[in-house]
Amino acid sequence: MGRLHDSMLRLVKPFTHRDYALLASALIISTFAAGMWAVAMVYQVRRLGGGPLELSVVATSNAVGLLALVLLGGILADRYSCRKIVILVQLLLVLIMSVTALLALTGAITLWHLMLTSFLAGAGSAFFFPAYSALLPRILPPKDLLAANGLEGTVRPVVHTALGPMVAGFLVAAISPAHAIAGIALCHVIAIFVLRRIAHRKEYDAPEPADSTVVAPSVLRQLREGVGYTMRTSWLRWTLIFSVISVFTFIGPFEVLLPFIVSDHLGGDAKLFGYTLAFFGAGSAIGSLLIASAKFPRRYLTLMTACWCLGTLPLAAVGYVDAAWMLFAILLLFGITDSAGMVIWGTLLQRRVPKHLLGRISSLDFFVSLALMPLSMAVAGPLSHVLSLQSIFVIAGTASPIFGLLAWWAGRFAHDEIDHPLHSTSETQASL
């Protein structure tokens, strides 16, 4: 009972900081709105007579907006007020969604309007999340960051993949997609009111320069500084290399080929596929909650790498499942380990990366980790005509463990985590 009580106290401790409670509430509202858009967009495209191709174009526009501007978003987070950036992003989204809803309500909306809206929504995320990541360690003490990241990892899949789409689906069915889009605009209005209540403190509104003698460095110089820090920092460099390879090898099969496992191997329909994704989402929430309720691990780099390596290994068996419960178990475990590693990683960046670089490093992490995602999804389909689904999922499951061990060894993770302990309450900065 004592341990359970300590774990619960650790989980809720971040909310004793008023500014964090406000920031976290705004993040939840914004994530809820993004989940609504995922459904409203689909049915607005269909209302225009669009099919899979048109829907793919609109959805891809969102990813393009994110990847095209996320590096700039990281630079601005280190250059200007993080508090003001997150508010301005919400204001931009209010304007975008309001105009889109008005066009849809009047029947004037076209496919290119939806493409532009999707692109700008992705661009908003490119500026919001680096600023959020840079702002969080300025609000919370180091000892509370793990719980905050874990709670975010717990709430996000529930809000984004369940509650937001459920409410949007109700509005679409009861009224129209246009009204669901109007609801999205309203969510962002509420987020603005919440964010404006965050205190106007100097550490939120002014970047922390690496060198006080340098005045207003150029954007290109700031980008070079972020890339240079990444290349000099062994644990960071090798984790990002591992992430690129891992995402490329498993995301395509997971996103593109998993539905065919459900239909061709299990004889399932869309309902069964929905249950399959629900187990992955449940696993993500469980993994985040488990890490968030514990102390920061002493062997944090080793545990993080082990989670990502062991988590993808069961994917090698996906092509051989002959019962739905087996697939559910695999994706539940995958979700638990993937999110557990992500919570450690997010906290690690906030604890060890210097604050004046955190926005840029967060955006580089975003960019590098997701850069090959579209290519992976593009390759997965044609590859299924050359290799069997079993072979593809074996590669997807075993590539990450192999390259993860290589990164752990080459980056000297075991030595690094001992030399730079983070389980104490003191904040560790700038470990090269």
C-alpha positions, 0 to 999 in steps of 0.5 A, spaced: 500 500 500 505 504 501 508 503 494 502 504 491 501 511 495 507 513 493 506 512 485 499 515 486 503 521 489 508 521 484 503 521 478 499 527 481 505 531 483 506 535 477 499 538 477 500 541 484 504 546 479 498 551 476 502 553 470 503 545 468 496 544 470 494 549 465 499 547 459 497 540 460 489 541 460 491 545 453 495 540 450 489 535 452 484 540 448 488 540 442 489 533 442 482 532 442 481 537 437 486 533 432 482 527 434 476 530 431 479 532 425 481 525 423 474 523 422 471 530 420 476 530 414 474 523 412 467 525 411 468 532 409 472 529 403 467 523 402 461 528 402 465 532 396 465 525 392 472 523 394 475 516 394 481 513 397 486 517 393 483 524 395 483 522 402 490 520 401 492 527 398 489 530 404 492 526 409 499 527 406 498 534 406 498 534 414 504 530 414 508 535 409 506 541 413 509 538 419 515 535 416 516 541 412 516 546 418 518 542 424 525 544 424 523 552 423 519 550 429 524 548 434 529 554 432 523 559 434 522 555 440 529 557 442 529 564 439 522 567 442 517 566 447 515 559 448 508 561 452 506 566 446 508 561 440 503 555 443 498 561 444 499 563 437 498 556 434 492 555 437 489 562 434 492 560 428 488 553 428 481 557 430 482 561 424 483 556 420 478 551 422 473 557 423 474 559 415 473 551 413 467 550 417 464 556 414 466 554 407 463 547 408 456 550 411 455 554 405 457 549 400 463 553 397 468 548 400 473 544 395 478 539 395 484 544 395 481 547 401 481 541 405 488 540 403 490 547 405 487 546 412 490 539 413 497 542 411 496 548 416 494 544 421 500 540 420 504 546 420 501 548 427 503 542 430 510 543 427 510 549 431 506 547 437 510 541 440 517 544 440 515 550 444 511 545 448 517 541 449 521 547 451 516 550 456 515 544 460 522 543 463 521 551 465 515 550 468 516 543 472 522 541 476 526 535 474 524 530 478 516 531 476 518 531 468 517 523 468 510 523 471 508 529 466 511 525 460 508 519 462 501 522 463 501 525 457 503 518 454 497 515 457 492 521 456 494 522 448 492 515 445 485 515 449 483 522 447 486 522 440 484 515 438 478 514 442 474 520 445 476 525 439 474 521 434 467 518 437 465 526 439 466 527 431 463 521 429 457 523 433 456 530 430 457 528 423 452 522 424 447 527 427 448 533 423 454 534 418 462 534 418 461 542 417 459 542 424 464 537 427 469 542 424 466 548 427 467 544 434 474 543 432 475 551 432 471 551 439 476 547 442 482 551 440 478 557 442 478 554 449 485 552 449 487 559 448 483 561 454 486 556 458 493 558 455 492 565 457 492 564 464 499 561 464 503 566 468 507 571 465 514 569 467 521 571 464 523 564 463 517 562 459 517 568 455 525 569 454 530 564 451 536 562 455 542 564 450 548 559 450 552 565 450 550 572 453 555 576 448 551 573 442 545 577 440 540 575 436 544 569 432 541 567 425 536 562 424 542 558 420 547 559 425 542 556 430 540 550 426 547 549 425 548 549 433 543 544 434 545 539 429 552 540 431 550 538 438 547 532 436 553 530 432 557 531 438 553 528 443 553 520 442 547 518 446 543 523 442 546 521 435 546 514 436 538 514 439 536 518 433 540 513 428 536 507 431 530 511 431 530 512 423 532 505 422 527 502 426 521 507 424 523 505 417 522 498 418 516 497 422 511 503 420 510 501 413 508 494 415 504 496 421 500 502 418 499 499 411 499 491 411 496 490 418 489 490 415 491 485 410 493 480 416 486 482 419 482 480 413 486 475 409 489 471 415 484 472 420 478 473 416 476 479 420 472 486 418 473 493 419 470 492 426 476 487 428 481 491 425 478 497 430 479 492 436 486 491 434 488 498 434 484 499 440 489 494 444 495 497 441 492 504 444 491 501 451 498 498 451 500 505 450 496 508 455 499 502 460 506 503 458 506 510 459 502 510 466 507 504 469 513 508 467 510 515 470 508 512 476 515 509 478 522 513 479 526 515 473 530 508 472 538 508 473 539 505 467 535 509 463 538 508 456 539 501 457 531 500 459 529 505 453 533 501 448 531 494 451 523 497 451 524 499 443 528 492 441 524 487 445 517 491 443 518 490 436 520 483 436 513 480 437 511 483 430 516 478 427 510 473 429 504 477 426 504 474 419 503 467 423 497 468 427 491 464 426 487 467 432 485 474 434 487 474 441 494 472 439 494 479 434 491 483 440 497 480 445 502 482 440 500 489 439 498 490 447 505 488 448 508 493 442 504 499 445 506 498 452 514 497 450 513 503 445 510 508 449 515 506 455 521 507 451 518 514 449 516 517 456 523 515 458 526 518 451 522 525 452 524 526 459 531 524 458 531 530 452 528 535 458 533 533 463 540 532 459 539 537 453 541 544 455 534 549 455 537 554 450 537 548 445 531 544 447 526 546 442 531 545 436 533 538 439 526 536 440 524 538 432 530 535 430 528 528 433 521 529 430 524 530 423 529 525 423 524 520 427 519 521 422 523 523 415 522 516 412 515 514 415 512 516 408 517 512 404 516 506 409 509 506 407 510 507 400 515 501 400 510 496 404 505 496 399 510 494 393 514 490 397 508 485 399 508 483 391 515 481 392 515 478 399 510 474 403 507 478 409 510 473 414 517 475 411 516 482 411 513 482 418 519 478 420 524 483 418 520 489 421 520 485 428 528 483 428 531 489 425 530 494 431 533 489 436 539 488 431 540 496 430 538 497 437 544 493 440 548 496 435 546 503 437 547 501 445 554 498 444 556 504 439 553 509 443 556 506 450 550 507 453 552 503 459 557 507 461 554 514 459 548 513 464 552 511 469 557 517 468 551 521 468 545 519 473 538 522 473 535 518 478 537 524 483 532 530 484 538 535 481 538 537 474 543 535 470 545 539 464 549 539 457 552 532 457 556 531 451 
